[in-house]
């Protein structure tokens, strides 16, 4: 095994949903490297039907993941589509 003195820990987050985005934001200021992998470049929020009363707001909200995490210098973002028929 090599000597990794001074090497930062790499944290890989699969998915930029609520949990993935929150984990990435919390780790954004830490002394680690963070890689976020998701299949789309946006976070889609679909509120419960009861909360989307007519005229209140559109039923879907999109937040670009890159814009949300762009202020952190220790982030890498990758967009990958996985084939489920393996």
C-alpha positions in Angstrom: 0.0 0.0 0.0 1.2 3.5 -0.9 1.8 6.3 1.6 -1.1 8.8 1.2 0.2 11.5 3.4 -1.7 14.7 2.7 -4.2 13.0 0.4 -7.8 14.0 0.9 -10.5 11.4 1.5 -12.8 10.9 -1.5 -16.5 10.8 -0.8 -18.7 9.5 -3.6 -22.4 10.4 -3.5 -24.7 8.4 -5.8 -27.8 10.5 -6.5 -28.6 14.1 -6.2 -32.0 13.8 -4.5 -32.8 15.3 -1.1 -30.3 13.2 0.8 -27.5 13.4 -1.8 -27.8 17.2 -2.1 -27.8 17.7 1.7 -24.8 15.4 2.1 -22.9 17.2 -0.6 -23.7 20.7 0.9 -22.6 19.5 4.4 -19.4 18.1 3.0 -18.8 21.1 0.8 -16.9 23.0 3.4 -14.9 20.0 4.8 -11.4 18.9 4.0 -12.5 16.1 1.6 -13.0 15.6 -2.1 -16.6 15.0 -3.1 -17.9 13.4 -6.3 -21.6 13.6 -7.0 -23.0 11.2 -9.6 -26.6 11.5 -10.8 -28.5 10.6 -14.0 -29.8 14.1 -14.5 -28.3 17.6 -14.1 -31.2 18.8 -12.0 -33.0 18.0 -8.7 -36.7 17.6 -9.3 -39.1 18.3 -6.4 -42.7 17.2 -6.7 -44.7 18.2 -3.7 -47.5 16.1 -2.3 -50.8 16.7 -4.2 -52.5 18.1 -1.1 -49.8 20.9 -1.0 -50.3 21.9 -4.6 -53.7 23.5 -4.4 -54.9 25.1 -7.6 -53.2 28.4 -8.4 -50.7 28.2 -5.5 -47.7 27.0 -7.6 -46.7 24.7 -10.3 -46.6 21.1 -9.3 -42.9 20.6 -10.0 -39.8 22.6 -9.2 -36.4 22.0 -10.8 -33.1 23.1 -9.2 -29.9 22.7 -11.3 -27.5 20.6 -9.2 -24.5 22.4 -10.7 -25.9 25.8 -9.5 -26.6 24.5 -6.0 -23.1 23.1 -5.5 -21.1 25.5 -7.6 -19.8 27.5 -4.6 -17.9 24.5 -3.3 -14.4 24.1 -4.7 -14.1 20.4 -3.6 -16.9 19.1 -5.8 -16.9 17.1 -9.0 -20.2 16.4 -10.7 -20.9 13.6 -13.2 -24.1 12.8 -15.1 -24.4 9.0 -15.9 -27.3 6.9 -17.2 -27.2 3.3 -16.0 -28.5 0.4 -18.0 -30.7 -1.8 -15.7 -30.6 -4.8 -18.0 -27.3 -6.4 -16.9 
